[in-house]
Amino acid sequence: MEIHSETLAEEELVAITGYQRPSLQMDWLNRNGWKYVLTGSRRPVVGRVYARMKLSGVKPSSENIAAEAWSLDLSRVG
């Protein structure tokens, strides 16, 4: 089972913004109304659940971004 980080990987942020340079990624994120935080090295960090909601057209809010739905799949436990 592949486990993803709670934040987007650099490659995913490049795929969404179309830019490699953090300053251009931030420009794109700002122009398109995305929320992000900066690392100590001034790189933007975007949450995975937030990005999924933005990309699906759902307006993220404190009510609907609290937790991602999941279910336990024990079908392969034997």
C-alpha positions, -999 to +999 in steps of 0.1 A: +000+000+000+014+034-010+012+061+017+012+097+007+024+126+027-001+151+041+015+177+018+021+178-020+056+166-032+076+191-051+069+173-084+032+175-077+034+213-071+053+216-103+026+197-122-001+219-108+016+253-112+037+245-143+067+261-126+099+248-110+110+280-092+093+285-059+088+323-065+068+315-097+049+287-079+039+313-053+028+337-080+006+311-096-008+300-062-016+336-053-032+343-087-054+313-084-065+318-048-046+288-033-036+288+004-001+277+013+026+280+039+064+286+034+092+264+046+123+279+061+139+279+027+109+299+013+093+270-007+055+268-008+038+239+009+002+229+000-019+204+019-029+172+000-066+173+011-068+210+003-053+205-032-078+176-039-107+199-030-094+228-051-088+206-081-123+191-078-140+224-077-150+223-040-144+255-021-123+245+010-136+257+043-130+248+079-161+226+079-154+205+049-116+202+050-113+189+086-107+153+076-105+131+046-129+102+044-113+068+045-122+032+053-103+003+066-098-024+039-091-058+055-098-078+024-062-087+019-055-098+055-053-134+056 
